[in-house]
């Protein structure tokens, strides 16, 4: 359901705004951007947790 929503977002934006520049921004690009954002946030959380453990061990 989430992937279907992501796949339809560029078409919906294009039909609502009548701007055709969103054709280049396809569903695959959006999925990659969301995946990278999620991975980056997980890495930041892991780094902060590891720093917390280092402070506990000292």
N, CA, C and O atoms as a Maestro MAE file, in Angstrom:
{
 s_m_m2io_version
 :::
 2.0.0
}

f_m_ct {
 s_m_title
 :::
 protein
 m_atom[232] {
  # First column is atom index #
  i_m_mmod_type
  r_m_x_coord
  r_m_y_coord
  r_m_z_coord
  i_m_residue_number
  s_m_chain_name
  s_m_pdb_residue_name
  s_m_pdb_atom_name
  i_m_atomic_number
  :::
  1 25 0.834 -1.191 0.000 1 A "UNK " " N  " 7
  2 3 0.000 0.000 0.000 1 A "UNK " " CA " 6
  3 2 0.878 1.254 0.000 1 A "UNK " " C  " 6
  4 15 0.617 2.214 -0.725 1 A "UNK " " O  " 8
  5 25 1.932 1.221 0.837 2 A "UNK " " N  " 7
  6 3 2.844 2.365 0.889 2 A "UNK " " CA " 6
  7 2 3.565 2.539 -0.445 2 A "UNK " " C  " 6
  8 15 3.711 3.660 -0.933 2 A "UNK " " O  " 8
  9 25 4.017 1.423 -1.038 3 A "UNK " " N  " 7
  10 3 4.728 1.503 -2.312 3 A "UNK " " CA " 6
  11 2 3.811 1.998 -3.428 3 A "UNK " " C  " 6
  12 15 4.250 2.729 -4.316 3 A "UNK " " O  " 8
  13 25 2.561 1.608 -3.384 4 A "UNK " " N  " 7
  14 3 1.608 2.099 -4.384 4 A "UNK " " CA " 6
  15 2 1.409 3.603 -4.240 4 A "UNK " " C  " 6
  16 15 1.316 4.321 -5.236 4 A "UNK " " O  " 8
  17 25 1.345 4.069 -3.013 5 A "UNK " " N  " 7
  18 3 1.204 5.507 -2.773 5 A "UNK " " CA " 6
  19 2 2.413 6.265 -3.312 5 A "UNK " " C  " 6
  20 15 2.264 7.291 -3.977 5 A "UNK " " O  " 8
  21 25 3.616 5.755 -3.023 6 A "UNK " " N  " 7
  22 3 4.845 6.398 -3.505 6 A "UNK " " CA " 6
  23 2 4.882 6.398 -5.030 6 A "UNK " " C  " 6
  24 15 5.340 7.363 -5.641 6 A "UNK " " O  " 8
  25 25 4.404 5.323 -5.641 7 A "UNK " " N  " 7
  26 3 4.422 5.241 -7.101 7 A "UNK " " CA " 6
  27 2 3.450 6.234 -7.736 7 A "UNK " " C  " 6
  28 15 3.683 6.702 -8.850 7 A "UNK " " O  " 8
  29 25 2.378 6.553 -7.043 8 A "UNK " " N  " 7
  30 3 1.368 7.447 -7.608 8 A "UNK " " CA " 6
  31 2 1.588 8.920 -7.290 8 A "UNK " " C  " 6
  32 15 0.959 9.777 -7.912 8 A "UNK " " O  " 8
  33 25 2.453 9.235 -6.350 9 A "UNK " " N  " 7
  34 3 2.666 10.630 -5.936 9 A "UNK " " CA " 6
  35 2 3.076 11.534 -7.100 9 A "UNK " " C  " 6
  36 15 2.488 12.605 -7.248 9 A "UNK " " O  " 8
  37 25 4.055 11.162 -7.935 10 A "UNK " " N  " 7
  38 3 4.414 12.083 -9.033 10 A "UNK " " CA " 6
  39 2 3.250 12.366 -9.981 10 A "UNK " " C  " 6
  40 15 3.083 13.498 -10.434 10 A "UNK " " O  " 8
  41 25 2.449 11.354 -10.283 11 A "UNK " " N  " 7
  42 3 1.301 11.562 -11.171 11 A "UNK " " CA " 6
  43 2 0.257 12.462 -10.524 11 A "UNK " " C  " 6
  44 15 -0.332 13.316 -11.187 11 A "UNK " " O  " 8
  45 25 0.032 12.269 -9.234 12 A "UNK " " N  " 7
  46 3 -0.947 13.105 -8.534 12 A "UNK " " CA " 6
  47 2 -0.503 14.558 -8.481 12 A "UNK " " C  " 6
  48 15 -1.302 15.464 -8.720 12 A "UNK " " O  " 8
  49 25 0.757 14.782 -8.172 13 A "UNK " " N  " 7
  50 3 1.269 16.156 -8.110 13 A "UNK " " CA " 6
  51 2 1.182 16.815 -9.478 13 A "UNK " " C  " 6
  52 15 0.815 17.985 -9.592 13 A "UNK " " O  " 8
  53 25 1.521 16.055 -10.513 14 A "UNK " " N  " 7
  54 3 1.479 16.598 -11.864 14 A "UNK " " CA " 6
  55 2 0.053 16.948 -12.282 14 A "UNK " " C  " 6
  56 15 -0.165 17.973 -12.927 14 A "UNK " " O  " 8
  57 25 -0.909 16.117 -11.927 15 A "UNK " " N  " 7
  58 3 -2.291 16.400 -12.327 15 A "UNK " " CA " 6
  59 2 -2.892 17.559 -11.536 15 A "UNK " " C  " 6
  60 15 -3.710 18.309 -12.069 15 A "UNK " " O  " 8
  61 25 -2.500 17.714 -10.283 16 A "UNK " " N  " 7
  62 3 -3.047 18.792 -9.460 16 A "UNK " " CA " 6
  63 2 -2.443 20.137 -9.837 16 A "UNK " " C  " 6
  64 15 -3.158 21.135 -9.929 16 A "UNK " " O  " 8
  65 25 -1.130 20.171 -10.055 17 A "UNK " " N  " 7
  66 3 -0.453 21.443 -10.304 17 A "UNK " " CA " 6
  67 2 -0.313 21.794 -11.777 17 A "UNK " " C  " 6
  68 15 0.051 22.923 -12.104 17 A "UNK " " O  " 8
  69 25 -0.592 20.857 -12.667 18 A "UNK " " N  " 7
  70 3 -0.423 21.057 -14.114 18 A "UNK " " CA " 6
  71 2 1.009 21.442 -14.475 18 A "UNK " " C  " 6
  72 15 1.233 22.163 -15.447 18 A "UNK " " O  " 8
  73 25 1.964 20.969 -13.704 19 A "UNK " " N  " 7
  74 3 3.385 21.194 -13.981 19 A "UNK " " CA " 6
  75 2 3.976 19.856 -14.406 19 A "UNK " " C  " 6
  76 15 3.819 18.853 -13.710 19 A "UNK " " O  " 8
  77 25 4.652 19.844 -15.543 20 A "UNK " " N  " 7
  78 3 5.160 18.575 -16.063 20 A "UNK " " CA " 6
  79 2 6.592 18.279 -15.618 20 A "UNK " " C  " 6
  80 15 7.182 17.310 -16.096 20 A "UNK " " O  " 8
  81 25 7.162 19.069 -14.731 21 A "UNK " " N  " 7
  82 3 8.541 18.827 -14.303 21 A "UNK " " CA " 6
  83 2 8.653 17.619 -13.392 21 A "UNK " " C  " 6
  84 15 9.760 17.130 -13.164 21 A "UNK " " O  " 8
  85 25 7.547 17.125 -12.868 22 A "UNK " " N  " 7
  86 3 7.587 15.971 -11.983 22 A "UNK " " CA " 6
  87 2 7.683 14.657 -12.751 22 A "UNK " " C  " 6
  88 15 7.776 13.597 -12.133 22 A "UNK " " O  " 8
  89 25 7.663 14.699 -14.084 23 A "UNK " " N  " 7
  90 3 7.795 13.466 -14.861 23 A "UNK " " CA " 6
  91 2 9.159 12.829 -14.639 23 A "UNK " " C  " 6
  92 15 9.269 11.603 -14.615 23 A "UNK " " O  " 8
  93 25 10.191 13.635 -14.478 24 A "UNK " " N  " 7
  94 3 11.528 13.110 -14.253 24 A "UNK " " CA " 6
  95 2 11.695 12.509 -12.871 24 A "UNK " " C  " 6
  96 15 12.593 11.697 -12.648 24 A "UNK " " O  " 8
  97 25 10.843 12.899 -11.949 25 A "UNK " " N  " 7
  98 3 10.914 12.393 -10.582 25 A "UNK " " CA " 6
  99 2 9.966 11.208 -10.475 25 A "UNK " " C  " 6
  100 15 8.805 11.355 -10.092 25 A "UNK " " O  " 8
  101 25 10.475 10.039 -10.817 26 A "UNK " " N  " 7
  102 3 9.633 8.850 -10.847 26 A "UNK " " CA " 6
  103 2 9.532 8.176 -9.502 26 A "UNK " " C  " 6
  104 15 10.116 8.614 -8.510 26 A "UNK " " O  " 8
  105 25 8.781 7.109 -9.497 27 A "UNK " " N  " 7
  106 3 8.564 6.354 -8.264 27 A "UNK " " CA " 6
  107 2 9.861 5.737 -7.764 27 A "UNK " " C  " 6
  108 15 10.094 5.668 -6.557 27 A "UNK " " O  " 8
  109 25 10.703 5.290 -8.685 28 A "UNK " " N  " 7
  110 3 11.967 4.682 -8.278 28 A "UNK " " CA " 6
  111 2 12.844 5.692 -7.560 28 A "UNK " " C  " 6
  112 15 13.474 5.367 -6.554 28 A "UNK " " O  " 8
  113 25 12.888 6.908 -8.068 29 A "UNK " " N  " 7
  114 3 13.681 7.954 -7.423 29 A "UNK " " CA " 6
  115 2 13.168 8.244 -6.022 29 A "UNK " " C  " 6
  116 15 13.954 8.414 -5.091 29 A "UNK " " O  " 8
  117 25 11.862 8.300 -5.872 30 A "UNK " " N  " 7
  118 3 11.289 8.551 -4.550 30 A "UNK " " CA " 6
  119 2 11.589 7.412 -3.591 30 A "UNK " " C  " 6
  120 15 11.894 7.649 -2.422 30 A "UNK " " O  " 8
  121 25 11.507 6.176 -4.075 31 A "UNK " " N  " 7
  122 3 11.818 5.029 -3.219 31 A "UNK " " CA " 6
  123 2 13.272 5.052 -2.780 31 A "UNK " " C  " 6
  124 15 13.578 4.742 -1.629 31 A "UNK " " O  " 8
  125 25 14.168 5.416 -3.685 32 A "UNK " " N  " 7
  126 3 15.586 5.504 -3.329 32 A "UNK " " CA " 6
  127 2 15.797 6.594 -2.285 32 A "UNK " " C  " 6
  128 15 16.518 6.382 -1.310 32 A "UNK " " O  " 8
  129 25 15.180 7.753 -2.475 33 A "UNK " " N  " 7
  130 3 15.326 8.849 -1.515 33 A "UNK " " CA " 6
  131 2 14.798 8.466 -0.139 33 A "UNK " " C  " 6
  132 15 15.431 8.766 0.873 33 A "UNK " " O  " 8
  133 25 13.653 7.812 -0.095 34 A "UNK " " N  " 7
  134 3 13.085 7.391 1.188 34 A "UNK " " CA " 6
  135 2 13.977 6.350 1.842 34 A "UNK " " C  " 6
  136 15 14.199 6.399 3.052 34 A "UNK " " O  " 8
  137 25 14.492 5.408 1.060 35 A "UNK " " N  " 7
  138 3 15.383 4.379 1.601 35 A "UNK " " CA " 6
  139 2 16.657 4.967 2.174 35 A "UNK " " C  " 6
  140 15 17.102 4.559 3.247 35 A "UNK " " O  " 8
  141 25 17.246 5.917 1.473 36 A "UNK " " N  " 7
  142 3 18.471 6.557 1.952 36 A "UNK " " CA " 6
  143 2 18.194 7.357 3.219 36 A "UNK " " C  " 6
  144 15 19.000 7.341 4.149 36 A "UNK " " O  " 8
  145 25 17.073 8.049 3.264 37 A "UNK " " N  " 7
  146 3 16.732 8.830 4.458 37 A "UNK " " CA " 6
  147 2 16.527 7.924 5.669 37 A "UNK " " C  " 6
  148 15 16.984 8.247 6.765 37 A "UNK " " O  " 8
  149 25 15.850 6.804 5.484 38 A "UNK " " N  " 7
  150 3 15.628 5.868 6.593 38 A "UNK " " CA " 6
  151 2 16.941 5.270 7.054 38 A "UNK " " C  " 6
  152 15 17.187 5.169 8.256 38 A "UNK " " O  " 8
  153 25 17.791 4.871 6.114 39 A "UNK " " N  " 7
  154 3 19.085 4.282 6.463 39 A "UNK " " CA " 6
  155 2 19.964 5.282 7.203 39 A "UNK " " C  " 6
  156 15 20.629 4.924 8.174 39 A "UNK " " O  " 8
  157 25 19.972 6.530 6.752 40 A "UNK " " N  " 7
  158 3 20.772 7.557 7.413 40 A "UNK " " CA " 6
  159 2 20.290 7.803 8.836 40 A "UNK " " C  " 6
  160 15 21.102 7.944 9.751 40 A "UNK " " O  " 8
  161 25 18.988 7.855 9.028 41 A "UNK " " N  " 7
  162 3 18.473 8.082 10.382 41 A "UNK " " CA " 6
  163 2 18.799 6.906 11.298 41 A "UNK " " C  " 6
  164 15 19.085 7.107 12.479 41 A "UNK " " O  " 8
  165 25 18.761 5.689 10.775 42 A "UNK " " N  " 7
  166 3 19.124 4.520 11.587 42 A "UNK " " CA " 6
  167 2 20.599 4.558 11.965 42 A "UNK " " C  " 6
  168 15 20.958 4.211 13.091 42 A "UNK " " O  " 8
  169 25 21.455 4.976 11.040 43 A "UNK " " N  " 7
  170 3 22.884 5.064 11.335 43 A "UNK " " CA " 6
  171 2 23.162 6.129 12.387 43 A "UNK " " C  " 6
  172 15 24.009 5.927 13.258 43 A "UNK " " O  " 8
  173 25 22.468 7.251 12.322 44 A "UNK " " N  " 7
  174 3 22.649 8.304 13.323 44 A "UNK " " CA " 6
  175 2 22.193 7.813 14.690 44 A "UNK " " C  " 6
  176 15 22.862 8.065 15.692 44 A "UNK " " O  " 8
  177 25 21.068 7.116 14.741 45 A "UNK " " N  " 7
  178 3 20.581 6.579 16.012 45 A "UNK " " CA " 6
  179 2 21.565 5.571 16.588 45 A "UNK " " C  " 6
  180 15 21.822 5.579 17.792 45 A "UNK " " O  " 8
  181 25 22.120 4.705 15.744 46 A "UNK " " N  " 7
  182 3 23.097 3.717 16.198 46 A "UNK " " CA " 6
  183 2 24.346 4.397 16.731 46 A "UNK " " C  " 6
  184 15 24.900 3.970 17.744 46 A "UNK " " O  " 8
  185 25 24.794 5.445 16.062 47 A "UNK " " N  " 7
  186 3 25.974 6.180 16.509 47 A "UNK " " CA " 6
  187 2 25.728 6.817 17.875 47 A "UNK " " C  " 6
  188 15 26.585 6.757 18.756 47 A "UNK " " O  " 8
  189 25 24.559 7.426 18.047 48 A "UNK " " N  " 7
  190 3 24.249 8.063 19.329 48 A "UNK " " CA " 6
  191 2 24.147 7.039 20.453 48 A "UNK " " C  " 6
  192 15 24.587 7.305 21.572 48 A "UNK " " O  " 8
  193 25 23.580 5.886 20.174 49 A "UNK " " N  " 7
  194 3 23.491 4.831 21.187 49 A "UNK " " CA " 6
  195 2 24.875 4.322 21.550 49 A "UNK " " C  " 6
  196 15 25.154 4.079 22.724 49 A "UNK " " O  " 8
  197 25 25.756 4.156 20.556 50 A "UNK " " N  " 7
  198 3 27.112 3.673 20.848 50 A "UNK " " CA " 6
  199 2 27.893 4.701 21.664 50 A "UNK " " C  " 6
  200 15 28.684 4.327 22.530 50 A "UNK " " O  " 8
  201 25 27.682 5.977 21.402 51 A "UNK " " N  " 7
  202 3 28.335 7.014 22.206 51 A "UNK " " CA " 6
  203 2 27.833 6.966 23.644 51 A "UNK " " C  " 6
  204 15 28.602 7.184 24.580 51 A "UNK " " O  " 8
  205 25 26.554 6.684 23.820 52 A "UNK " " N  " 7
  206 3 25.977 6.579 25.152 52 A "UNK " " CA " 6
  207 2 26.605 5.412 25.911 52 A "UNK " " C  " 6
  208 15 26.905 5.536 27.098 52 A "UNK " " O  " 8
  209 25 26.804 4.279 25.235 53 A "UNK " " N  " 7
  210 3 27.429 3.127 25.877 53 A "UNK " " CA " 6
  211 2 28.889 3.405 26.231 53 A "UNK " " C  " 6
  212 15 29.380 2.931 27.256 53 A "UNK " " O  " 8
  213 25 29.584 4.170 25.388 54 A "UNK " " N  " 7
  214 3 30.975 4.518 25.691 54 A "UNK " " CA " 6
  215 2 31.044 5.360 26.961 54 A "UNK " " C  " 6
  216 15 31.958 5.189 27.766 54 A "UNK " " O  " 8
  217 25 30.097 6.257 27.146 55 A "UNK " " N  " 7
  218 3 30.080 7.089 28.348 55 A "UNK " " CA " 6
  219 2 29.760 6.262 29.590 55 A "UNK " " C  " 6
  220 15 30.258 6.564 30.675 55 A "UNK " " O  " 8
  221 25 28.947 5.234 29.449 56 A "UNK " " N  " 7
  222 3 28.610 4.377 30.586 56 A "UNK " " CA " 6
  223 2 29.822 3.555 31.015 56 A "UNK " " C  " 6
  224 15 30.033 3.344 32.209 56 A "UNK " " O  " 8
  225 25 30.620 3.091 30.054 57 A "UNK " " N  " 7
  226 3 31.770 2.239 30.361 57 A "UNK " " CA " 6
  227 2 32.910 3.005 31.020 57 A "UNK " " C  " 6
  228 15 33.758 2.391 31.667 57 A "UNK " " O  " 8
  229 25 32.954 4.300 30.877 58 A "UNK " " N  " 7
  230 3 34.051 5.089 31.452 58 A "UNK " " CA " 6
  231 2 33.911 5.271 32.928 58 A "UNK " " C  " 6
  232 15 34.756 5.912 33.554 58 A "UNK " " O  " 8
  :::
 }
 m_bond[231] {
  # First column is bond index #
  i_m_from
  i_m_to
  i_m_order
  :::
  1 1 2 1
  2 2 3 1
  3 3 4 2
  4 3 5 1
  5 5 6 1
  6 6 7 1
  7 7 8 2
  8 7 9 1
  9 9 10 1
  10 10 11 1
  11 11 12 2
  12 11 13 1
  13 13 14 1
  14 14 15 1
  15 15 16 2
  16 15 17 1
  17 17 18 1
  18 18 19 1
  19 19 20 2
  20 19 21 1
  21 21 22 1
  22 22 23 1
  23 23 24 2
  24 23 25 1
  25 25 26 1
  26 26 27 1
  27 27 28 2
  28 27 29 1
  29 29 30 1
  30 30 31 1
  31 31 32 2
  32 31 33 1
  33 33 34 1
  34 34 35 1
  35 35 36 2
  36 35 37 1
  37 37 38 1
  38 38 39 1
  39 39 40 2
  40 39 41 1
  41 41 42 1
  42 42 43 1
  43 43 44 2
  44 43 45 1
  45 45 46 1
  46 46 47 1
  47 47 48 2
  48 47 49 1
  49 49 50 1
  50 50 51 1
  51 51 52 2
  52 51 53 1
  53 53 54 1
  54 54 55 1
  55 55 56 2
  56 55 57 1
  57 57 58 1
  58 58 59 1
  59 59 60 2
  60 59 61 1
  61 61 62 1
  62 62 63 1
  63 63 64 2
  64 63 65 1
  65 65 66 1
  66 66 67 1
  67 67 68 2
  68 67 69 1
  69 69 70 1
  70 70 71 1
  71 71 72 2
  72 71 73 1
  73 73 74 1
  74 74 75 1
  75 75 76 2
  76 75 77 1
  77 77 78 1
  78 78 79 1
  79 79 80 2
  80 79 81 1
  81 81 82 1
  82 82 83 1
  83 83 84 2
  84 83 85 1
  85 85 86 1
  86 86 87 1
  87 87 88 2
  88 87 89 1
  89 89 90 1
  90 90 91 1
  91 91 92 2
  92 91 93 1
  93 93 94 1
  94 94 95 1
  95 95 96 2
  96 95 97 1
  97 97 98 1
  98 98 99 1
  99 99 100 2
  100 99 101 1
  101 101 102 1
  102 102 103 1
  103 103 104 2
  104 103 105 1
  105 105 106 1
  106 106 107 1
  107 107 108 2
  108 107 109 1
  109 109 110 1
  110 110 111 1
  111 111 112 2
  112 111 113 1
  113 113 114 1
  114 114 115 1
  115 115 116 2
  116 115 117 1
  117 117 118 1
  118 118 119 1
  119 119 120 2
  120 119 121 1
  121 121 122 1
  122 122 123 1
  123 123 124 2
  124 123 125 1
  125 125 126 1
  126 126 127 1
  127 127 128 2
  128 127 129 1
  129 129 130 1
  130 130 131 1
  131 131 132 2
  132 131 133 1
  133 133 134 1
  134 134 135 1
  135 135 136 2
  136 135 137 1
  137 137 138 1
  138 138 139 1
  139 139 140 2
  140 139 141 1
  141 141 142 1
  142 142 143 1
  143 143 144 2
  144 143 145 1
  145 145 146 1
  146 146 147 1
  147 147 148 2
  148 147 149 1
  149 149 150 1
  150 150 151 1
  151 151 152 2
  152 151 153 1
  153 153 154 1
  154 154 155 1
  155 155 156 2
  156 155 157 1
  157 157 158 1
  158 158 159 1
  159 159 160 2
  160 159 161 1
  161 161 162 1
  162 162 163 1
  163 163 164 2
  164 163 165 1
  165 165 166 1
  166 166 167 1
  167 167 168 2
  168 167 169 1
  169 169 170 1
  170 170 171 1
  171 171 172 2
  172 171 173 1
  173 173 174 1
  174 174 175 1
  175 175 176 2
  176 175 177 1
  177 177 178 1
  178 178 179 1
  179 179 180 2
  180 179 181 1
  181 181 182 1
  182 182 183 1
  183 183 184 2
  184 183 185 1
  185 185 186 1
  186 186 187 1
  187 187 188 2
  188 187 189 1
  189 189 190 1
  190 190 191 1
  191 191 192 2
  192 191 193 1
  193 193 194 1
  194 194 195 1
  195 195 196 2
  196 195 197 1
  197 197 198 1
  198 198 199 1
  199 199 200 2
  200 199 201 1
  201 201 202 1
  202 202 203 1
  203 203 204 2
  204 203 205 1
  205 205 206 1
  206 206 207 1
  207 207 208 2
  208 207 209 1
  209 209 210 1
  210 210 211 1
  211 211 212 2
  212 211 213 1
  213 213 214 1
  214 214 215 1
  215 215 216 2
  216 215 217 1
  217 217 218 1
  218 218 219 1
  219 219 220 2
  220 219 221 1
  221 221 222 1
  222 222 223 1
  223 223 224 2
  224 223 225 1
  225 225 226 1
  226 226 227 1
  227 227 228 2
  228 227 229 1
  229 229 230 1
  230 230 231 1
  231 231 232 2
  :::
 }
}
